[in-house]
């Protein structure tokens, strides 16, 4: 089985259309392709779908799933942002659309007090926040402005939000679980070998195991040339395996050429971490396949 459930198109911040992605997946011999447009229903920022476009997106994917049913299984999903108070990756919020799956992701970082501070311009998004995987200048400024220069606090907050999302929300796949590493290769704002950081990884793995979440091995950072590794790191992957947390393989593709980017490398990485099988979603249920 060759599968991917993390796929972005021109409906959000992707570069290619839904149909182009499907045709490329067929050429690359995928069995299942899941679409996961960025969503923070009912809110949205520029790289997410609006409430209106979400419904049109869902209609298009359902139609294409029927058109290509004889060749490939197409699934409707969302990469739903965890932003307490405003929106969460919970099945109840998206029940009207009836997606096949949800990826729960943490992108936005904020101090505990600022989550309740609305943007004075009225967008509904707190202005004292930043994206953990944003450009270097945004991450640098965010750590300084939101966390008063305390990078350790920023990283701990990121993983605290991950755990809260896992505990409080009903979704299927944990998205890029340590994407906070994305800019660390150049900014060096924390040491991934520090004991406090390893403790965050262990607590997060323990929470994922307790709430039966599937964690994705995400190759998107490699595709975009910002990090030479997939998420999670090999150390984190070993910790996840020690807690028996199941994993699936996703590309986080934003263009047709990246649909199976670094899949071979990531499969070997999973084996090195001790995994012997991967999860995949097909026919409405989760299954396993041997590595």
C-alpha positions in Angstrom: 0.0 0.0 0.0 1.2 3.5 -0.9 -0.7 6.2 0.8 -0.6 9.9 1.8 -3.1 11.8 3.9 -1.4 15.2 4.1 -1.9 16.9 0.7 -2.4 20.7 0.1 -3.7 22.2 -3.1 -4.6 25.6 -4.5 -7.6 25.6 -2.2 -5.2 26.7 0.5 -1.4 27.2 0.2 -0.7 24.5 -2.3 0.7 25.0 -5.8 -1.4 22.6 -7.8 -5.0 21.7 -8.3 -6.8 18.8 -6.7 -7.1 17.0 -10.0 -3.5 17.5 -10.8 -2.5 16.0 -7.4 -4.7 13.0 -8.1 -3.3 12.4 -11.6 0.3 12.7 -10.2 -0.6 10.2 -7.4 -1.8 7.7 -10.0 1.4 8.1 -11.9 3.4 7.5 -8.7 1.3 4.4 -8.1 -0.5 5.5 -4.9 -3.3 3.4 -3.6 -4.9 6.1 -1.4 -4.6 9.9 -1.5 -6.1 12.0 1.2 -6.5 15.8 0.9 -6.0 17.9 4.0 -6.7 21.6 3.3 -5.6 24.0 6.0 -8.6 24.9 8.1 -9.4 26.7 11.4 -13.2 26.6 11.0 -15.0 29.0 11.2 -12.0 31.4 11.2 -9.2 31.7 8.6 -5.9 33.4 7.9 -4.4 33.8 4.4 -3.1 30.3 4.1 -6.3 28.6 5.3 -9.6 28.0 3.7 -12.6 30.3 4.6 -15.8 28.8 5.8 -17.4 29.2 2.4 -14.5 27.7 0.4 -14.3 24.7 2.8 -17.7 23.5 1.6 -16.8 24.0 -2.1 -13.5 22.2 -1.5 -15.4 19.2 0.0 -17.8 19.1 -2.9 -15.0 19.0 -5.4 -13.1 16.2 -3.6 -16.2 14.1 -3.2 -16.9 14.5 -7.0 -13.3 13.6 -7.9 -13.4 10.6 -5.6 -16.3 9.2 -7.6 -14.6 10.0 -11.0 -11.4 8.3 -10.1 -12.8 5.5 -7.9 -11.7 2.8 -10.3 -8.1 3.9 -10.2 -7.4 5.3 -6.7 -9.1 5.8 -3.4 -9.6 9.5 -2.6 -10.3 10.7 0.9 -11.6 14.1 2.2 -9.8 15.5 5.1 -8.6 18.7 6.8 -5.4 19.8 8.5 -7.3 21.5 11.3 -5.5 24.0 13.6 -5.6 23.8 17.3 -6.3 27.3 18.6 -8.1 27.2 21.9 -11.2 29.3 22.3 -11.3 30.0 18.5 -11.2 26.6 16.9 -10.0 23.0 17.5 -9.5 19.9 15.4 -12.6 18.2 16.6 -15.0 16.0 14.6 -18.0 17.9 16.0 -16.9 21.1 14.4 -16.6 19.5 11.0 -19.6 17.1 11.3 -21.7 18.9 8.7 -19.0 18.3 6.1 -18.4 14.7 7.2 -14.6 14.4 6.4 -13.0 11.0 6.2 -10.2 12.1 8.6 -8.8 15.0 10.5 -5.1 16.0 11.0 -4.7 18.0 14.2 -1.8 20.5 14.0 -0.3 23.2 16.2 1.0 26.1 14.1 0.3 29.1 16.3 2.3 29.9 19.5 1.1 32.3 22.1 1.5 33.1 25.8 -1.3 31.7 28.0 -2.6 35.2 28.6 -2.7 36.3 25.0 -5.0 33.6 23.6 -7.9 35.6 24.9 -6.7 38.9 23.4 -8.5 39.6 20.2 -6.9 41.4 17.3 -8.2 45.0 17.4 -8.6 44.9 13.6 -11.4 42.4 14.2 -10.0 39.3 12.5 -10.5 37.2 15.6 -6.9 36.1 15.7 -4.8 37.3 18.6 -2.1 39.7 17.3 0.3 38.6 20.0 1.0 35.2 18.4 3.3 33.7 15.7 3.6 30.5 13.8 6.1 28.0 15.1 7.0 27.0 11.5 7.0 30.5 10.1 9.9 32.3 8.4 13.1 32.7 10.5 12.4 36.4 11.1 8.8 35.6 12.4 10.0 32.9 14.8 12.8 35.2 16.1 10.5 38.1 16.6 7.8 35.9 18.1 10.2 34.5 20.8 11.3 38.0 21.6 7.9 39.6 21.7 5.6 36.9 23.0 8.0 35.0 25.3 10.3 37.9 26.2 13.2 36.1 24.6 12.7 32.9 26.5 13.1 30.3 23.8 12.8 27.4 26.3 9.4 28.7 27.3 8.3 28.9 23.7 9.3 25.3 23.0 7.6 24.1 26.2 4.5 26.0 25.3 4.5 24.3 21.8 4.5 20.8 23.3 2.0 21.8 26.0 -0.4 22.8 23.2 0.3 19.5 21.4 -0.7 17.6 24.5 -3.7 19.7 25.2 -4.9 19.1 21.6 -4.3 15.4 21.9 -6.3 15.2 25.1 -9.1 17.6 24.3 -9.9 17.0 20.6 -11.3 14.2 18.4 -9.1 13.8 15.4 -7.1 11.1 13.7 -3.5 12.1 12.9 -1.1 14.3 14.9 0.5 16.6 12.3 4.2 17.3 12.2 4.5 16.7 15.9 7.9 18.4 16.4 7.7 21.1 13.7 9.2 23.5 16.2 12.5 22.0 15.0 11.9 23.5 11.5 14.0 26.7 12.1 16.2 25.4 14.8 18.9 24.2 12.3 19.6 27.8 11.5 18.4 29.8 14.5 19.8 27.4 17.1 17.3 28.6 19.7 17.3 25.4 21.7 19.4 22.2 22.2 17.5 19.0 21.1 19.7 17.0 23.5 18.9 18.9 26.6 17.1 16.9 29.3 14.2 19.3 29.6 13.5 18.9 25.8 13.7 15.1 26.0 11.2 15.3 28.9 8.8 17.2 26.7 9.1 14.5 24.0 8.4 11.7 26.5 5.4 13.5 28.0 4.0 14.1 24.5 4.6 10.5 23.4 2.9 9.3 26.6 -0.1 11.5 25.9 -0.4 10.3 22.3 -0.3 6.7 23.5 -2.9 7.3 26.1 -5.4 8.9 23.7 -4.7 6.4 20.8 -3.5 8.9 18.3 -1.7 8.1 15.0 1.4 10.2 14.6 2.6 11.0 11.1 6.1 10.8 9.8 6.1 14.0 7.8 8.5 14.7 4.9 7.3 18.2 4.1 10.4 20.0 5.5 12.7 18.0 3.2 10.5 18.8 0.2 10.7 22.5 0.9 14.4 22.5 1.6 14.2 24.0 5.1 15.3 20.9 7.1 17.2 17.8 6.0 15.1 15.5 8.2 11.5 14.4 8.5 9.3 15.1 11.5 9.6 13.6 14.1 13.3 13.3 14.7 14.9 9.9 15.0 15.2 10.3 18.8 11.5 11.3 19.1 10.5 8.5 16.8 12.3 6.0 19.1 10.5 7.4 22.1 7.1 7.2 20.3 7.9 3.6 19.5 8.8 2.8 23.1 5.3 4.0 24.0 3.7 1.9 21.2 2.4 5.0 19.4 1.4 4.0 15.8 2.7 6.0 12.9 1.7 6.7 9.3 3.8 8.1 6.4 2.7 11.5 5.0 4.5 13.9 2.6 2.7 17.2 3.5 2.9 17.8 -0.2 2.2 21.3 -1.6 3.0 20.3 -5.2 2.7 17.2 -7.4 6.4 16.5 -7.5 6.5 16.2 -3.7 3.8 13.6 -3.1 6.2 10.9 -2.2 9.2 13.0 -1.3 11.8 11.1 0.9 9.4 8.2 1.5 12.2 5.7 1.0 14.4 7.5 3.6 11.6 7.8 6.0 10.7 4.2 5.8 14.2 3.2 6.7 14.1 5.8 9.5 11.0 4.1 10.9 12.7 0.7 10.8 15.8 2.2 12.6 13.5 3.5 15.3 12.1 0.0 15.8 8.9 0.2 13.9 7.8 -3.0 12.0 4.5 -1.7 10.6 2.7 1.5 9.4 -0.9 2.5 9.8 -3.0 3.4 6.8 -6.6 4.5 6.4 -8.7 2.8 3.7 -12.3 1.7 3.3 -13.3 3.7 6.3 -11.0 2.1 8.9 -7.4 2.0 10.0 -5.3 -1.0 9.1 -1.6 -1.9 9.4 1.0 -3.0 6.8 4.4 -4.5 7.4 7.5 -2.5 6.7 
